[in-house]
Amino acid sequence: MKDKYSIHYDCSCQGCVARLTAWSDEPLVYLSILKLGKYSFWNRFRHAWKSLVTGDPYEDQVVLDLEQVQKLAEDLQDIKYEINKNIDN
């Protein structure tokens, strides 16, 4: 049986949630973004229907292979370093 790994990140704007999902037997990582907020009845219905039909409640999804995941991790570390360097000056 494959293990599922899922991590949620709350957006600083408090209007979105990001989720990283991976399975132990698959060399891909899924980055999904869900927008939070108040929607009209029809938008909620459309979203619910999409979730029921596809099984995926997320509006945006990016699929990354392991090489892209490594590059993303390195880029995030570089950005963090640059921000911290600028804050310290």
Secondary structure in CASP SS format (residue, H / E / C, confidence):
PFRMAT SS
TARGET T0000
AUTHOR 0000-0000-0000
METHOD secondary structure of the structure
MODEL  1
M C 1.00
K C 1.00
D C 1.00
K E 1.00
Y E 1.00
S E 1.00
I E 1.00
H E 1.00
Y E 1.00
D E 1.00
C C 1.00
S C 1.00
C C 1.00
Q C 1.00
G C 1.00
C E 1.00
V E 1.00
A E 1.00
R E 1.00
L E 1.00
T E 1.00
A E 1.00
W E 1.00
S C 1.00
D C 1.00
E C 1.00
P C 1.00
L E 1.00
V E 1.00
Y E 1.00
L E 1.00
S E 1.00
I E 1.00
L E 1.00
K E 1.00
L C 1.00
G C 1.00
K C 1.00
Y C 1.00
S C 1.00
F H 1.00
W H 1.00
N H 1.00
R H 1.00
F H 1.00
R H 1.00
H H 1.00
A H 1.00
W H 1.00
K H 1.00
S H 1.00
L H 1.00
V H 1.00
T H 1.00
G C 1.00
D C 1.00
P C 1.00
Y C 1.00
E C 1.00
D E 1.00
Q E 1.00
V E 1.00
V E 1.00
L E 1.00
D E 1.00
L H 1.00
E H 1.00
Q H 1.00
V H 1.00
Q H 1.00
K H 1.00
L H 1.00
A H 1.00
E H 1.00
D H 1.00
L H 1.00
Q H 1.00
D H 1.00
I H 1.00
K H 1.00
Y H 1.00
E H 1.00
I H 1.00
N H 1.00
K H 1.00
N H 1.00
I H 1.00
D H 1.00
N C 1.00
END
